[in-house]
Amino acid sequence: MAVMLSARADAIPPVLVIAGPTASGKSALALDVAAALPATIINADSMQVYRELRVLTARPTPADEAKVPHRLFGVRAAAEPCSAGRWLRLAVSEIEAAHAAERLPIVVGGTGLYLKALLEGLAEVPEIPEAVTREARALHVRLGGVAFRETLAALDPDAAGRLSASDSQRLIRAYAVARATDRPLADWQRMSAPGPALNARFAVIVLSPPRAALNAALDARFDAMMAEGALDEVRALLALGLDPMLPALKAVGVPELRRFLDGDGSLAEAVAAAKGATRNFAKRQMTWLRHQIIADKVHPARYGPEARAEIVDFVHRVVAGSG
């Protein structure tokens, strides 16, 4: 039986957060919860926001999206980078819209910075003009990582000393912030987070499968992605001629398959490298979740049908205010 959200004006509305490493079953769990009560599924994966990357990011299928409202999936072009601040503004708007429609917002993803921004707030860094970011990217391409970091040291010595010369994304971000605001990024980051981004009762479920089971699922899923057209997806993305520093061009699997398309190594080598990168990525996600997220419920396995009744009962209690 579906459970409706409270319409009382003084009720603090609930938000369900489903977190976990990639391939842990988050999307399947969200769909099962949404089948049990009115809900809207809201993306919190930094790569699933890009419309060109449906296969390699394991975005919900069109059939799944037709079953229940899905928001913030494939909403930006790869040429338009999405920061945590931009995502947070969009997510808050979608959460409020779900509440207004008396639907449970289910925020699903494994991007730590997005989840932290929602649950704890985000220190306000002014919006950086895209022209400044483009200037930083162009300078990085011209100078290379080592010389670019030396240039950054004049503006933000803390970031230059802390970041690796190979960490192009964070180096460019630090340079752009310092150029646009005349303050180093660390100054903004030291400002206390303002607290949760909206007034809500957050309930957090973390999926935490054993490493061996997760790695096996990751390898099987990447094989399925290849069968579904991942290589053609990367080929089409590269045909756009975008800046290789853009986040979408660094999505797990894209650099590895790109090397094959550029004639560097065999397809089997590219697939093996992509699987290894995916396993490393999942390991970092699990470490972050273990240390940074306080969960209301931890499911110590990949999500499957056998856990449905228990978790849906937990969500019903959250919605009712007794969870």
C-alpha positions, 0 to 999 in steps of 0.5 A, spaced: 500 500 500 502 506 498 504 511 503 503 518 502 507 524 505 504 528 511 500 534 508 501 538 515 504 545 514 508 544 520 511 537 518 518 537 516 518 533 510 523 527 509 528 526 504 531 519 503 538 518 501 541 512 498 549 512 497 554 507 495 559 505 491 558 504 483 554 497 482 552 496 489 545 496 487 543 503 488 538 504 482 535 498 483 533 499 490 531 506 489 526 503 484 523 498 489 522 504 494 519 508 489 514 502 487 512 502 494 510 509 495 509 516 491 517 518 490 521 522 485 528 519 484 534 525 484 541 523 481 547 525 485 552 522 481 557 527 478 557 523 471 550 521 470 548 529 469 551 528 462 547 526 457 552 523 452 554 518 457 548 514 458 552 507 457 558 508 461 555 511 467 550 506 468 544 511 468 537 508 469 534 505 462 528 509 459 524 503 461 526 505 468 525 512 467 518 511 465 516 507 471 517 513 476 519 521 475 527 521 474 530 528 475 537 531 474 539 525 469 542 527 463 541 534 464 547 537 462 551 537 455 558 534 456 561 541 454 558 544 460 561 542 467 557 541 473 560 543 480 557 541 486 554 548 487 550 548 481 548 541 482 546 543 489 541 548 487 538 544 482 537 538 487 534 543 492 529 545 487 527 538 485 526 536 492 522 542 494 518 540 487 517 533 490 515 535 497 510 540 493 507 534 490 507 530 496 512 525 493 518 522 497 525 525 494 530 519 493 537 522 492 541 517 489 548 517 488 555 516 490 559 522 489 561 524 496 562 532 495 554 532 492 552 528 498 556 532 503 553 538 500 546 536 501 547 533 508 552 539 511 551 545 506 557 548 502 561 553 503 559 559 499 564 560 493 562 565 488 560 563 481 566 563 477 565 566 470 566 560 465 571 565 461 576 565 467 575 557 467 577 557 460 583 561 461 585 556 466 584 550 462 588 553 456 594 556 460 594 548 463 594 546 456 600 551 454 604 550 460 603 543 462 602 540 469 608 542 472 609 549 470 602 550 471 602 548 478 608 553 479 604 559 476 598 557 481 603 558 487 603 565 486 596 566 487 595 560 491 601 557 494 597 552 499 593 549 493 600 549 489 603 545 495 598 540 496 596 538 489 599 533 484 602 536 478 598 531 475 591 533 478 589 537 472 582 538 474 583 541 481 589 545 479 585 548 474 579 549 479 584 553 484 587 557 479 580 559 476 577 561 484 584 565 485 583 569 479 576 570 479 576 572 487 583 574 489 582 569 494 585 562 495 580 556 495 583 554 502 580 561 504 573 559 502 573 552 504 575 554 511 569 558 512 564 553 516 558 550 512 552 553 513 548 546 515 543 542 511 541 545 504 534 545 506 529 544 512 528 536 511 528 530 515 534 526 512 534 518 512 541 515 509 541 508 507 548 506 505 550 500 501 556 497 503 558 490 499 564 486 500 570 488 496 570 481 492 562 481 490 563 488 488 569 487 484 565 481 480 559 485 479 563 491 476 567 487 471 561 483 469 557 490 468 563 493 464 562 487 459 555 489 459 557 496 457 561 494 452 556 490 449 551 495 450 555 500 445 560 503 450 565 504 445 561 507 440 559 512 446 566 514 447 567 515 439 561 520 439 563 524 445 570 524 442 567 527 435 565 533 439 572 535 439 571 538 447 576 540 451 580 534 454 580 537 461 572 537 462 570 532 467 565 528 462 572 526 458 575 523 465 569 519 467 571 512 468 572 508 462 573 514 457 580 515 458 582 508 457 577 507 451 580 513 448 587 510 448 584 504 444 581 509 439 587 513 438 591 507 436 594 505 443 594 498 445 588 493 444 581 493 445 582 487 451 588 492 454 583 498 454 577 494 457 582 491 462 585 498 464 577 500 465 575 495 469 581 496 474 580 504 474 573 502 476 575 498 481 579 503 484 574 508 483 569 504 487 574 503 493 575 510 494 568 511 494 567 506 499 573 509 503 569 516 503 562 513 505 565 509 511 569 516 514 564 521 511 557 519 512 553 517 518 548 512 515 541 511 518 541 504 515 547 500 512 546 494 508 552 490 508 551 487 501 549 489 494 542 490 494 538 485 491 530 482 492 531 479 498 533 485 502 526 489 499 521 488 504 526 490 510 528 496 507 522 498 504 519 497 511 525 502 514 523 507 509 515 507 511 517 508 518 522 514 515 516 517 512 511 516 518 516 519 522 518 513 526 524 511 523 
